[in-house]
Amino acid sequence: MTPAPFAARLAVPSGPLFFPVTAFGPDGSLDLEVYRAHVRRGVEAGAAAVFACCGTGEFHALTPEEFEDCVRAAVEVAGGRVPVVAGVGYGTALAVRYARLAHAAGADGLLALPPYLVVAGQEGLLRHYREVTAATPLPVIVYQRDNAVFTPATVVGLARTEGIVGLKDGVGDLDLMQRVISAVRTEVPGDFLYFNGLPTAEQTQLAYRALGVPLYSSAVFCFAPEIALAFHRALRTGDDATARRLLDGFYRPFVELRARGRGYAVALVKAGVRLRGLDVGEVRPPLHEPSEDHVKQLAQLIEHGQALLDEDSTEDK
C-alpha cells in the first residue's frame, strides 16, 4: 500500500485502532493460533486497523523471527479488510532490519518506535527515522515518546520526508502538539496524520480532539471492544454525555488501576484478554503479571463498564 491510500484509509477511521497483545503458550513460546484468534476477533469486532507487535504487543520481547511470524499472521487474518501496521524499533540498523521483515511479511505500514536507550539530538533523530523510512516502500508513522521528543521544526522535517505520513504522540504536552500541528500545517502542503498515543488514550482524547487529532490507539479494545466501540462512536457523533459517562465510570478507574503497577499498560491489558475467555498467556520478562487482587478489580470494572452500556441502551429505547 502506497503512502497516500494508506493515509486515506486511516484518516477517517471506522472504528478504534487495534493494538493486539502477542499470545504466548504455557511454556512462554509464541502461540500463533491464539494470536490469530485474537486478531480475528478484533477485526470482526470493528477495528479500523491492526497495529501488530507494537508496545501492547510486547515488541521489545520478540525475536526477529517471532516478529515476522506475528506480522505475517496478522496480515493473513486481516485479509486486506483493514491495514496492518507493524512496530519497528531499537537502533537504526535493527529498526531497518525489522522494517524489511515487516515488508516481507506483507505489512501495509510501519510504526517507528523510539530508538533504544540513547538520548539523541534532533538532527540524529531525524536521520534515524529517515533511514528507517528509506529501507522499504512502506508508509511510516513516527512514535513520539520517552527519548524521542521532537521540536516543531523536526516534525516539519519528518513531514517533508517521503514516506513519513504521521506522528503518534505519547508525551501528552498539548502546547507542544499545538505548535507542531501549526508548524506542519503552515510549512508542509498536504495532509499529515496525528495520533493520540498515550496509554489508555480515551482518557485524554477529548482534549486531543479539540486540537484536531481524531486518531487514537485503544488498548481497551483488546479486552472490551464493546466499550471501546461505544466510546469511539460517542466521539464520532458528538455524544459527549456518553463519552463522559464512560470516562467517569470506566476509563478513569481503569487508568487508576493501571497506575498501581509498573508495566500494567501491557500486563493488565493481557489479563483483561484472558478474563474475556482467550488464553493469550502471560507477559514476558522484564514485565510481570498483575496481582490477583488487581485482576479481580479489573474483572469488576469490565462488568461495570458493560452495565454502563446497558444503561445507555435502555435510555435509547
Sequence and secondary structure as in RCSB ss.txt:
>XXXX:A:sequence
MTPAPFAARLAVPSGPLFFPVTAFGPDGSLDLEVYRAHVRRGVEAGAAAVFACCGTGEFHALTPEEFEDCVRAAV
EVAGGRVPVVAGVGYGTALAVRYARLAHAAGADGLLALPPYLVVAGQEGLLRHYREVTAATPLPVIVYQRDNAVF
TPATVVGLARTEGIVGLKDGVGDLDLMQRVISAVRTEVPGDFLYFNGLPTAEQTQLAYRALGVPLYSSAVFCFAP
EIALAFHRALRTGDDATARRLLDGFYRPFVELRARGRGYAVALVKAGVRLRGLDVGEVRPPLHEPSEDHVKQLAQ
LIEHGQALLDEDSTEDK
>XXXX:A:secstr
  HHHHHHHHHS SS EE     B TTS B HHHHHHHHHHHHHHT SEEEETSTTTTGGG  HHHHHHHHHHHH
HHHTTSS EEEEE SSHHHHHHHHHHHHHTT SEEEE   SS    HHHHHHHHHHHHHTSSS EEEEEBTTB  
 HHHHHHHHTSTTEEEEEE S  HHHHHHHHHHHHHHS S  EEEE STTGGGGHHHHHHHT  EEEESGGGT H
HHHHHHHHHHHHT HHHHHHHIIIIIHHHHHHHTTSTTHHHHHHHHHHHHTT       TTS    HHHHHHHHH
HHHHHHHHHHHHHHHH 
